[in-house]
Amino acid sequence: MDQNKPNIAASLMTIHYVITRALSVSIANATRFIDDWNTNTTLLEGYKNYLLALVSVLNGHHLTEDELAFPFFKDKIPAMPYDRLTLEHEEITKITEEIRTIAESFSEHDQAIEKFRQLTELLKKLIDIWHPHIKMEEEYMSAEKLDKLLSVEQHLELIKSFGEHSMKNTGPDWLVIPFILFNLPPEIRVNMERALPAEVTGHLVPVVWKDKWISMSPFLLT
């Protein structure tokens, strides 16, 4: 697709990319920590923050789909299985709430190994739902289809409203914005950075917020 032409599908797929990478990184590290955990407090804090950001971004993304995207596209793409996708969102939310509970409880290192085992099982369940779920969404809401279906003005309006809705329902900003940016490779990240205020990318993320999110850096593409 033309990189200079706005397309809401590209925005949705960018968030799918972030979440897909984060799920892969989360389960890979949980599995690694089961066999090789060294009670590293800083690393545990970073992994906890990474999981909490993942849960927040995932749930915020699905809320935007349920409340804005699906109602908007229901008449325009009637064949899309909205009820099934919504039910899968509910299944995913149940799993992410369990992941959140475990992540927030990370404090006693002698219990860390068991919590990594629990996380591995939950992340496996989540990944099993996630991949076919986004495959279906991306087939029905492909960039090519939506390019023909919507005007440039409609794409811009949806990108703005979906982005505002997602950010309103995720947080804290100092955690989720670096999480989104640095789970993207540089060639994709640059497009996301252009969509954010210069104050955020040029000052808040690298200076004001850095001490709060930097613990996640072992898991990010910084």
C-alpha positions, -999 to 999 in steps of 0.1 A, spaced: 0 0 0 10 36 -5 28 46 27 17 82 22 -20 74 19 -38 70 52 -55 36 58 -72 26 90 -64 -11 83 -27 -3 84 -32 13 118 -50 -17 132 -24 -41 118 4 -21 134 -12 -26 168 -16 -63 159 21 -64 151 30 -49 185 8 -73 204 20 -103 184 56 -95 191 49 -88 228 32 -122 232 61 -140 216 86 -121 238 65 -127 269 62 -164 265 98 -169 254 111 -151 285 87 -168 309 99 -202 296 135 -191 299 131 -178 334 116 -212 346 150 -228 339 173 -199 346 159 -174 371 185 -155 390 163 -133 413 173 -102 393 150 -75 408 155 -50 379 148 -77 353 117 -88 372 104 -53 374 109 -48 336 91 -81 328 63 -71 351 59 -37 334 61 -53 300 33 -77 309 11 -49 323 17 -28 292 8 -58 270 -25 -64 289 -34 -27 288 -27 -23 251 -45 -55 242 -76 -48 262 -77 -12 250 -74 -23 214 -103 -48 217 -124 -22 235 -119 1 205 -129 -26 181 -160 -35 201 -172 0 207 -161 18 175 -147 -4 147 -173 -32 147 -203 -9 149 -189 12 121 -181 -17 97 -212 -38 105 -232 -25 75 -202 -20 53 -187 -55 58 -218 -76 67 -201 -109 62 -176 -103 90 -183 -126 120 -187 -99 146 -203 -120 172 -176 -146 171 -149 -120 172 -166 -103 202 -168 -136 221 -131 -142 214 -124 -107 229 -142 -118 260 -121 -150 262 -89 -130 258 -100 -105 284 -104 -133 310 -70 -146 303 -53 -111 303 -69 -104 337 -53 -136 351 -20 -124 336 -24 -90 352 -31 -105 386 1 -126 384 22 -97 371 10 -74 399 19 -101 425 55 -103 415 74 -95 446 85 -127 464 114 -142 444 109 -177 460 75 -178 442 87 -165 409 94 -199 392 58 -210 398 44 -177 385 65 -181 353 50 -215 349 14 -201 353 22 -173 328 35 -198 303 3 -217 303 -19 -186 301 2 -171 273 -1 -203 253 -39 -202 256 -39 -165 246 -16 -171 216 -38 -200 204 -68 -176 202 -48 -146 190 -33 -158 158 -65 -171 141 -84 -141 156 -63 -115 139 -60 -135 107 -98 -133 104 -99 -96 112 -72 -88 87 -88 -108 59 -121 -89 63 -105 -55 70 -76 -57 47 -59 -25 36 -68 -32 0 -105 -36 8 -107 -6 30 -89 15 5 -117 9 -19 -145 11 7 -136 44 24 -126 79 14 -93 94 25 -113 117 48 -130 87 64 -97 69 69 -82 100 86 -113 104 108 -112 67 119 -75 68 126 -80 98 148 -110 85 167 -97 49 171 -64 63 184 -80 86 209 -103 59 221 -75 34 225 -53 58 244 -82 68 267 -86 32 276 -49 22 281 -23 35 304 -3 48 320 10 67 290 46 66 303 44 28 301 22 20 270 36 46 246 72 34 249 59 -2 248 41 4 215 69 24 199 97 0 209 79 -32 200 80 -19 164 111 -22 142 125 13 132 111 12 97 76 9 111 82 28 142 89 60 123 53 61 110 39 57 145 63 85 157 50 108 130 14 103 143 24 114 179 31 149 191 67 159 189 67 166 226 59 130 233 86 114 210 112 141 215 110 149 252 85 128 272 96 93 261 134 98 260 137 122 290 107 127 313 94 91 313 126 72 307 133 62 343 98 47 345 99 25 314 136 18 309 133 -14 330 115 -29 300 144 -23 277 157 -60 277 124 -69 260 121 -40 236 136 -31 202 154 0 215 
